[in-house]
Amino acid sequence: MTVEGAGDWLDGKKAAVVFNIAFEAWEDDATSKIGPMGNPLSGDAFDGQAASWGDYGVRRGIWRLLDVFSRHGVKATVMTSGVIAERAPETVRALGAAGHDVCGHGYAQNILNPFLSVDRERDLMHRSRDLLGDILGLQPRGWISPRCTPSRATFGLLGDAGFEWHSDCFDADLPHWEEGHRVLAIPFDMTINDLPFHVRFGNPPFAYVELFERTLDAVIREGGGLVDVTAHTHVFGRAPGAAAIDEILALARGRDDIRVMTRSEIYDIWTTKGTNDEGR
């Protein structure tokens, strides 16, 4: 089986590799409710450990990952919570100054679209867009919802808000236009993602490198397509995880048969070349 349309937009390359940084935060009275302790607190008690673990991403993790990407000259797609723009505008400004592809990632990680009214979802989407846009000097082009989970209204709201692409989709290997809407769906893959790989299933960071190599080989064997590599700033923004990302970046940069790109670059190429729209 081959992935149809891949060669049309990769200019002879065998795969596109996208490096994603999940730069996430929660509201003041909320946490992720997960962490390295492995036993979530019951009830509604505030989990200070989970809160502290999550705060590492803004305090230290993002800066370590920025240093790693800078050394390799690679631009990442950075999914950024709107609340971070309020708390750490200088950090968001640094992302833009470094040329990274900053996309909207909801207002806060504890606010999920399916539980919101359409008006509330629209208000928070516009708030996040404007917070990031005011700092960056231009509107973020793409959007990935918290938990990559849209509501039934999300895609229409994104088009109305001026977003060009979203990655709240897991139903295809290649980009495709969202039926009935004005946004390009760029599929997101969780295979090489530190949160399930390391936190949920306990795999060591150094095994991330082998996972990348094997995944890339599998995609190329099928005829090409997208490979996502994702690091959360509060997970692989720590030294062992960042070392794995560093090694993967070196491997990717050393290959001439793949193309390293951001999600917004995928949008530009896909729309310019007018490729197969079936998103197989």
N, C-alpha and C positions, 0 to 999 in steps of 0.2 A: 504494500500500500504506500502511496506517496501523498504528500500534502500539496494539493493542487494550488497553483498561483504563487507559490513561494519564490520560484525563480524569477518571476516577473518584477519583483520589487527589490530583490537582494543583489541585483547586478552581478550574478555569478557566484556570490557567496553562498555558503551552505546553511547558515543559520544566523539569526539575529539574537544577540544576547543583550538583555536589559537589566541593569543594576538598579534596584529599588531600595530606597531608604525609608522606613516607616518611622516618622518623627511625630510621636503621638503623646497626648496628655489628656488628663481627666479633669472634670470640674473639681473645685476645692473640696467638696464633701463626698467625692466618689473616688474609687480606685478600680484597678483591673480585677480585683478579687482573686488574682492568681499570682504566683511568685515561686521562687526556688524552694520554699519550705514544703510545698506539695500538699498541704492540708488546708484548704480554704476555711476561713472562719465561718461558723454557722450564723444564721440570723442576719440582722442588720448592723452588727457591730462594725465600727470603722477599723479597717485593717491597716494599721500604721506601717507594718512591714511591706505590704503590697504597694502602699503609697510611696514609701521611700525607694523601693526597688524601681518603680516606674519613673520617679523623678530623676534617676540617674541619666536617662536619655537626654534631657535638656541640660543638665548640669555638666556632664562630661562626655557621654557617648557620642553625641552629634559631632563634637569637635574632633574626637579621635577618628571617626569615620571620614570627616572632611579632610583631615591630614592624609589618610590612606588614599583617598580618591585623588587628591592633589598630586601625590607622588607619581601616580600612574597617568595623570592627565585625562582621566575619565570623568564624564558627567553622569550623574545619577538622576533618576526621577525620584523626587523627595515628596512623599505624601505627608502633608503638614496640617496638623489640627489648628483650627482658627484660634483657639485659646492660647496657643503658643505665640501667635502674633501679638497678643495682648501682653503676655508675660515676658517674652524675650524677643522684642522686635529687632534687636541688634543681631540676633542669631539668624533670623529669617533674612535680614538684609545681607548677611554674609553668604547665605546660600545663593541669593540672586547675584551678588558680586562675583561669585565663583563660577557662574554660568550654569548652575544646576537647573533642572526642569522641575520647578516647584508646582505641585498640583494640590488642589483642595482635598481635604480628608475629613470633612465634617467640622463641626465646631469643637466637639470633645468626644472622646472614645466611648463614654458611657451613654451617649445619646444616639439611639439607633432609629433609623428612618421608619421601620414598620410600626413603631409605637407612636408616631407623630401624626398630627393632623396635616393636611396638605399645606395650610397656611403657615403652621409652625415649621414644617420642613423647608418651605420656601424662605421664610425669614432667616433661619439659621444658615441655609446655603448662601444667601446673599450676604449675610454678615461675615461668614468665613471668606467668601470671595473678596469682599471689600477690604477686610482686614489685611489679607495677603497682598492684594493689589495696591493698597496705599503704601505699603512698605517697599514692594518690589518695583513700583512705578509702572506696572502693567498687570492686567488681569491674568491670573493663572488660566492656562488653556485646558487643563484636564481635571478630572475629578475621580476619586476613589472613596466611596462611602466608608464610614467606620464598619469594620467587619466585612467590608466589600458587600454590604447588604442593602440593596435598594428597596424602596417601597414601590407600589404600583404606579406612583406619580413621579418617581425620581427622574426618569429619562426625559419626560416632557419638561420638567422644571429646569433640567440642565440646559436644554436647548434654549429655553426662554431666557436663561441667565447668561447666555453667551459662551457656554463651554463647548469645546470642539470634540472632546472625546471623554469616554469613561472606561473604567476597568472593573465595573461591578458585574463581570460575566465570566462564566466558567464553561460555556457551552460550545466552544469551538477552539480550533488551533490557530486560526488566523483572524485578523480584523474583519469586521463586517459592519455595515450601517445598521443601526438599531431600527427595526421595522417601525415605521410610522413616526420616527423622530429624526432630529437633525444632528445627532451626535454619533461619532464612530465608536463602536464597541471594540476595544483592544483587550482580548482575553488575558486574564491574570492566572498564573499557575502557582500552586502552593507547594510543588515538589521540593524546590530549593528555598525553603523559608525557615528561618531560624526559630520561629515561635513553636510550630508543631515539631520540627526536627529535634530541637535541643530542649525546649522547656517541657513540651508535652510528652515526648518519647525518650528523652534523656540521652540522646546521642551526643558524643563528644564533638567539640568544634572542629578538631582536625579531620573528622570524617566528612565534614561539609565539602572539602576539596574533592574527595573521591566521588561524592554524590554529584557534584557539578560535572566532572569528567564523564561519568557514566550517563548522565542525563543528556549532555550535549551529544555524545556518541549515538544515543538512541534516536534523538531528533534528526540528526544528520542521516542516519540509516533509512529513515522514513522519507527522506527527500527534502528536508529543511523545514524551518518554521521558527517559532519564538522560544526562547529559553529565559525564564525569569530567575534572577538571583536577588533575594530579599534579606535585608538586615534591619531589625528593629534597633533603634538607638539605645534602648534600655536592655537589650539582650546581647546582640553581637556588637554593640558599641563598646563592650568591655574588651579588655586586652586579648583574651584567647579567641573570641569570636572575630575581632577585628583582624587578627593575624590570619585567620582562615580567609576572610574577604580579601586581604592583601595578596595572599597566594593565588586566589582565584582570579583576581584582576591581572596579576602577572601572567597567568596562563592564557587568559583571554587576549591580552595585548600581544602575546607572542605568537598568535595564530593568524595566518593570512587568509583562512578559509571561512572566517566568520566576521560579522559586522556588529560592533558594539554601538548601541544607540539608546536614546531616550524614547519614552512613549510619545512625546510631542514630535520627535523626528520621524517616528513610525507614521504618525498622522500625516505629516507633510509628504512623505514618500508615497504612502498608500493613496492619498487623494490626488497627487500629481500624476502618478502612473496609471490610475484608473484600473487597478488590478481586479482579478476575480473577486466578486463581492459575496461569495457564498460562505466564506469563513469556515472552511472545513477543518 
